């Protein structure tokens, strides 16, 4: 900008020499510009998030989908990839290091309670979150055999990690009812035919480990408070079976007694 001084006119910029009188305000101008850009970006993202929430409510999506829509509200869709870009983005086949082949899926099938029309192929995969568990449990696990096969896929020690906040009392009722139907039916079979005891020797230790893990879930006391009376009756019957043969359950008598006290049955 032109600036009058003695001896003539000189054209200044914020970086010129000698310095313009407004040079010392340069940092303030940069800060003001950054603040304005930050405010504009905040308003834009806020509007995008609000629009995403309205779309999610209108579509009546599940909570997981609602969360994804909100978290990705500010993202822009990618353009379709051309043939050239598809070739560039092709996975590296590896010629220096040996190629890593994906491991074959496990063919181990979860033993199921004998039920007409039920096979292992109808068992949903193990859940990765509590929301996925609840959704699958309510929509796909309709029979005792399906529910039992579903929870047998979950390692008992991982239940506190799966349900980090709490275990819903209704889900707890269903899990206990399923374990009760299977284990108590197995116990009756063993009474009638002792040779059937080897059919599922791991049912007792698995049930004991499951009950131990559930007792470590957050707000377990609250879950018990809202549990159904029939659930507490089933729990008492389960502990009777477990304490009847602590060795087969893989626990000592004192541990089972303390666990029973935790369940207040």
PEGIRA-V552868 format. One record per residue. N is the residue number from 1. SS is DSSP state (h for helix, s for strand, l for the rest). OMEGA is omega in radians with two decimals (999 if undefined). Layout:
BEGIN
n = <N;N>
ss = <SS;SS>
omega = <OMEGA;OMEGA>
END
This chain:
BEGIN
n = <1;2;3;4;5;6;7;8;9;10;11;12;13;14;15;16;17;18;19;20;21;22;23;24;25;26;27;28;29;30;31;32;33;34;35;36;37;38;39;40;41;42;43;44;45;46;47;48;49;50;51;52;53;54;55;56;57;58;59;60;61;62;63;64;65;66;67;68;69;70;71;72;73;74;75;76;77;78;79;80;81;82;83;84;85;86;87;88;89;90;91;92;93;94;95;96;97;98;99;100;101;102;103;104;105;106;107;108;109;110;111;112;113;114;115;116;117;118;119;120;121;122;123;124;125;126;127;128;129;130;131;132;133;134;135;136;137;138;139;140;141;142;143;144;145;146;147;148;149;150;151;152;153;154;155;156;157;158;159;160;161;162;163;164;165;166;167;168;169;170;171;172;173;174;175;176;177;178;179;180;181;182;183;184;185;186;187;188;189;190;191;192;193;194;195;196;197;198;199;200;201;202;203;204;205;206;207;208;209;210;211;212;213;214;215;216;217;218;219;220;221;222;223;224;225;226;227;228;229;230;231;232;233;234;235;236;237;238;239;240;241;242;243;244;245;246;247;248;249;250;251;252;253;254;255;256;257;258;259;260;261;262;263;264;265>
ss = <l;s;s;s;s;l;l;s;s;s;s;l;l;l;l;l;l;l;l;l;l;l;h;h;h;h;h;h;h;h;h;h;h;h;h;h;h;h;h;h;h;h;h;h;h;h;h;h;h;h;h;h;h;h;h;h;h;h;h;l;l;l;h;h;h;h;h;h;h;h;h;l;l;l;l;l;l;l;l;l;l;l;h;h;h;h;h;h;l;l;l;l;l;l;l;l;l;l;l;l;l;l;l;l;l;l;l;l;l;l;l;l;l;l;l;l;l;l;l;h;h;h;l;l;l;l;l;l;l;h;h;h;h;h;h;h;h;h;h;l;l;l;l;h;h;h;h;h;h;h;h;h;l;l;l;h;h;h;h;h;h;h;l;l;l;l;l;l;h;h;h;h;h;h;h;h;h;h;h;h;h;h;h;h;h;h;h;h;h;h;h;h;l;h;h;h;h;h;h;h;l;h;h;h;h;h;h;h;h;h;h;h;h;h;l;l;l;l;l;h;h;h;h;h;h;l;l;l;h;h;h;h;h;h;h;h;h;h;h;h;h;h;h;h;l;h;h;h;h;l;l;l;h;h;h;h;h;h;h;h;h;h;l;l;l>
omega = <3.14;-3.12;-3.11;3.02;-3.11;3.10;3.08;-3.10;3.14;3.12;-3.08;2.88;-3.11;-3.13;-3.06;3.05;-0.07;-3.01;3.04;3.13;-3.13;-3.07;-3.09;3.06;-3.07;-3.12;3.13;3.11;3.11;3.13;3.12;3.13;3.12;3.11;3.12;3.12;3.10;3.13;3.11;3.13;3.12;3.14;-3.14;-3.14;3.11;3.12;3.14;3.13;3.13;3.09;-3.14;3.11;3.14;3.11;-3.13;3.13;3.14;-3.13;3.13;-3.10;3.05;-3.08;3.14;3.12;3.09;-3.13;3.14;3.13;-3.12;-3.11;-3.14;-3.08;-3.06;-3.10;3.13;3.14;3.11;3.09;3.10;-3.07;3.13;3.13;-3.14;3.13;3.11;3.11;3.13;-3.09;-3.14;-3.12;-3.13;-3.03;3.07;3.10;3.08;3.08;3.12;-3.12;-3.14;3.13;3.09;-3.12;-3.14;3.13;-3.12;-3.14;-3.14;-3.13;3.11;3.11;-3.07;2.99;-3.09;3.12;-3.11;3.07;-3.10;3.04;-3.03;-3.10;-3.13;-3.12;3.11;3.12;-3.14;-3.09;3.09;3.14;3.13;3.11;3.12;3.12;-3.09;-3.12;-3.14;-3.12;-3.07;-3.03;-2.99;-3.10;-3.05;-3.10;3.11;3.14;3.13;3.14;3.14;3.11;-3.12;-3.10;3.09;3.11;-3.07;3.08;-3.06;-3.09;-3.09;-3.12;3.10;3.08;3.13;3.10;-3.04;-3.08;-3.13;3.06;-3.11;-3.08;3.13;3.09;3.11;3.10;-3.12;-3.13;3.14;3.13;3.12;3.12;-3.13;-3.13;-3.08;-3.04;-3.13;3.06;3.10;3.13;3.11;3.10;-3.13;3.10;-3.11;-3.12;-3.10;3.14;-3.14;-3.09;-3.12;-3.09;-3.12;-3.07;-3.08;-3.10;3.14;3.14;3.12;3.13;3.12;3.13;3.12;-3.14;3.09;-3.12;3.13;3.14;3.13;3.14;3.13;3.12;-3.14;3.12;3.12;3.09;3.11;-3.13;-3.09;3.13;-3.13;3.12;3.10;3.10;3.14;3.08;3.11;3.10;3.12;3.12;3.11;-3.14;3.07;3.13;-3.11;-3.12;3.07;3.12;-3.09;-3.12;3.11;3.12;3.11;-3.12;3.04;-3.06;-3.12;3.13;3.13;3.12;3.11;3.12;3.11;3.10;3.11;3.11;3.10;3.10;999>
END
